[in-house]
């Protein structure tokens, strides 16, 4: 397009498209859509006796056709942008790789509670390792209390807290950072008073031991 023929509205449209839309590949039928919008082939072949010269198109008609083409480009670009957004939403591009599985074991309920589930260590010997705890049939904590997750390093007698939670349903899935690269022996879920001391209360909801 010759920029000398652009109106202020044309320039504003192109500028807005350039700033707002992501850089995505155009759809394969974009050329056909633009050609159809611009009326490609709309002029008939010269009839017998005609001069064979292209018909004169007024300035207003040229601007009208140009706006139609620009509208087609904008619609195609918007459709491509929406398609990219849907792909990201469906593939979950923000999900992080937890790393290699170090160990996994069943969670055992304490004091007769019906809690069950699994505890898994990922990349526990590396910086950034995590512990994932999946629980089923989790009861609501006693009034004024919450649950806290602890890990125990092999050879140690003191547990380290890695997170706390108050369940909103009977099923709980947690991914928590490990305090340091180490060989871990156990996971414990304790019952803690709100605003209580930082030490383990001595009352456990459930726990798991790694082989």
C-alpha positions in Angstrom: 0.0 0.0 0.0 1.2 3.5 -0.9 1.5 5.3 2.4 1.0 8.6 0.6 -2.7 7.6 0.0 -3.4 6.6 3.6 -6.0 8.5 5.5 -5.6 9.3 9.2 -8.0 6.5 10.0 -6.0 4.0 7.9 -2.8 5.0 9.7 -4.4 4.7 13.1 -5.8 1.2 12.2 -2.4 -0.1 11.0 -0.6 1.4 14.1 -3.1 -0.2 16.5 -2.7 -3.6 14.8 1.1 -3.4 15.0 1.0 -2.6 18.7 -1.8 -4.8 19.9 -1.5 -8.1 18.0 1.1 -10.7 18.7 3.5 -11.8 15.9 1.8 -14.9 14.6 1.8 -16.7 11.3 -1.1 -15.7 9.0 -3.7 -18.3 8.2 -3.0 -20.2 4.9 -6.1 -18.7 3.2 -5.3 -15.1 4.0 -4.3 -14.3 0.4 -7.5 -15.7 -1.0 -9.6 -13.8 1.6 -7.8 -10.5 0.8 -8.2 -11.1 -3.0 -11.9 -11.8 -2.6 -12.4 -8.7 -0.4 -10.5 -6.5 -2.9 -12.7 -7.8 -5.7 -9.9 -9.5 -7.6 -11.1 -10.4 -11.1 -14.0 -8.0 -10.6 -13.1 -6.1 -13.8 -14.4 -7.8 -17.0 -12.4 -8.4 -20.1 -12.5 -5.7 -22.7 -15.5 -6.2 -25.0 -15.3 -5.9 -28.8 -14.7 -2.3 -29.7 -13.4 -1.3 -26.2 -10.1 0.4 -26.0 -8.6 -2.3 -23.8 -7.6 0.3 -21.2 -8.4 -0.3 -17.5 -11.4 1.6 -16.3 -10.7 4.8 -14.3 -11.3 4.3 -10.6 -12.1 7.3 -8.5 -10.2 8.2 -5.4 -13.2 7.5 -3.2 -13.6 4.1 -4.7 -9.9 3.2 -4.2 -10.1 4.3 -0.6 -13.3 2.2 -0.1 -11.5 -0.9 -1.5 -8.4 -0.2 0.6 -10.5 0.0 3.8 -12.2 -3.4 2.9 -8.7 -5.0 2.5 -7.6 -3.6 5.8 -10.7 -4.8 7.5 -10.0 -8.3 6.1 -6.4 -8.2 7.3 -7.5 -7.1 10.8 -10.1 -9.9 11.0 -7.6 -12.5 9.9 -5.0 -11.3 12.4 -7.5 -11.2 15.2 -8.6 -14.8 14.4 -5.0 -16.0 14.5 -4.4 -14.3 17.8 -7.5 -15.9 19.3 -6.3 -19.3 18.0 -2.9 -18.8 19.7 -4.6 -17.9 23.1 -6.8 -21.0 22.9 -3.8 -23.3 22.2 -1.9 -21.8 25.3 -5.0 -22.3 27.5 -5.4 -26.0 26.4 -1.8 -27.0 26.6 -1.1 -25.3 29.9 2.1 -23.8 28.8 2.8 -22.4 32.3 3.1 -25.8 34.0 6.6 -26.5 35.3 8.5 -29.8 35.1 9.0 -31.0 38.7 12.2 -32.9 37.7 13.0 -36.6 38.2 11.0 -38.6 40.7 13.2 -39.5 43.7 10.8 -41.5 45.8 7.1 -42.1 46.3 5.2 -43.8 49.0 1.7 -44.2 50.5 0.4 -41.8 53.1 -0.8 -43.6 56.3 -3.5 -42.1 58.5 -2.8 -41.6 62.2 -5.1 -42.0 65.2 -7.7 -43.9 63.2 -8.5 -41.2 60.7 -9.5 -42.2 57.2 -7.0 -40.1 55.3 -5.2 -41.8 52.4 -3.0 -40.7 49.6 0.6 -40.5 48.4 3.8 -38.5 49.1 6.4 -38.0 46.3 9.8 -36.5 46.2 11.1 -34.8 43.0 14.7 -33.9 42.5 15.2 -34.0 46.3 19.0 -34.1 46.0 19.1 -31.0 43.8 18.4 -27.3 44.5 14.7 -26.5 43.8 13.5 -30.0 44.7 9.8 -30.4 45.7 7.6 -32.7 47.7 4.1 -33.4 46.3 1.4 -34.6 48.7 -2.0 -35.9 47.4 -4.6 -36.6 50.0 -8.2 -38.0 50.0 -10.9 -37.9 52.7 -9.2 -35.1 54.6 -11.4 -33.9 57.5 -11.8 -30.3 58.5 -9.3 -29.4 61.2 -10.5 -28.7 64.7 -11.8 -25.2 65.3 -8.9 -22.8 65.6 -6.4 -25.2 64.0 -4.8 -25.9 60.6 -2.6 -28.6 59.0 1.1 -28.3 58.5 3.4 -30.4 56.3 6.9 -31.4 57.6 9.8 -33.3 56.1 12.5 -35.2 58.0 16.0 -35.7 56.7 17.7 -39.1 57.1 19.9 -39.1 60.2 18.0 -36.1 61.8 15.6 -36.1 64.7 14.1 -32.7 63.9 11.4 -32.1 61.3 11.3 -29.0 59.1 8.1 -27.3 58.1 7.6 -26.8 54.4 4.0 -25.4 54.3 0.6 -25.2 55.9 -3.0 -25.5 54.7 -6.7 -25.4 55.6 -8.6 -27.7 53.2 -11.6 -26.4 51.3 -12.6 -29.9 50.2 -11.9 -33.6 51.1 -9.2 -33.9 48.4 -6.0 -31.9 48.7 -3.0 -31.7 46.3 0.1 -29.8 47.4 3.4 -29.1 45.7 5.9 -27.6 48.2 9.6 -26.6 48.0 12.1 -28.7 49.9 14.3 -26.7 52.3 17.6 -28.0 50.9 19.0 -30.8 48.7 19.1 -33.9 51.0 18.1 -37.5 51.4 14.6 -37.4 53.1 13.2 -40.1 55.3 9.6 -39.1 56.0 6.8 -36.6 55.5 4.3 -35.7 58.2 1.0 -33.7 58.3 0.4 -32.3 61.7 -2.5 -30.6 63.4 -1.4 -27.1 64.6 -3.1 -24.4 66.6 -3.5 -21.1 64.7 -0.9 -18.6 66.0 0.8 -21.3 68.0 4.5 -22.0 68.4 6.6 -22.9 65.3 7.5 -26.4 66.7 5.6 -29.5 65.8 2.6 -29.9 68.0 3.1 -33.7 68.4 -0.4 -34.5 66.9 -0.3 -35.9 63.4 -3.1 -36.3 60.9 -1.1 -38.6 58.6 2.4 -39.4 57.5 4.6 -41.3 55.1 8.1 -43.0 55.3 10.4 -43.3 52.3 12.3 -46.5 51.8 
